């Protein structure tokens, strides 16, 4: 949620890319997207399960939940694509995977594996539907951090209030397990507080930096590509011809 709120604030300060909404801006390299998603999933086992600081029951539950939730989210995302667009994509599968990882992270020690599947399904569906918000509201979020991290993190945090079970290591029952609304309202208040703080502080810092030093390059440099104009390098060198990614 921190990442999503901060990304939204920065996107509003930076403005849109040249051609946003008018030109197709497809992913640069889908095989690298899939490789990156797999590496990300592998690493996510480490920081979710290892948060237990021991090879114990808590770590085992967190590990299993980190396995099943992203799998369910990936399937849910491509199902939404199939129903909405008529086809399912590998990019959607990778995006759903990340959405599931984001959603289960706050809940990985609070829900059962069945609950984790539900968290994943909810994250996949909600985040897939949230992609279109940037076009309606006009902010440019090239990596869909708002749709995946903000929406996914918000859902995963609030879902604890519904799906938490005392059988999980955290030992708390949510609304659907007879715990009433006590944990639910705490999750909602905590989530909203984090979102507000992260957005406001990031927006203020970004506005300050923009006024002092500027956060965006000139239009001609952006058009030429930042790899060449800012970093003096290119994505590929093909027979002496440089190609920006």
Buried (B, 14 or more C-beta within 10 A) or exposed (E): BBBBBBBBBBBBBBEBEEEBEEEEEEEEEEEEBBEEBEEBBEEBBEEBBEEBEEEEEBBEBBBBBBBBBBBBBBBBBBBBBEEEEEEBBBBBBBBBBBBBBBBBBBBBBBBBEEBBBBBBBBBBBBBBBBBEBBEEEEBBBEEBBBBBBBBBBBBBBBBBBBBBBBEBBBEBBBBBBEBEEEBBEEBBEBBBEBBEEBBEBBBEBBBEEBEEEEBEEEEEEBEBBEBBBEEEEBBEEEEEEEEBE
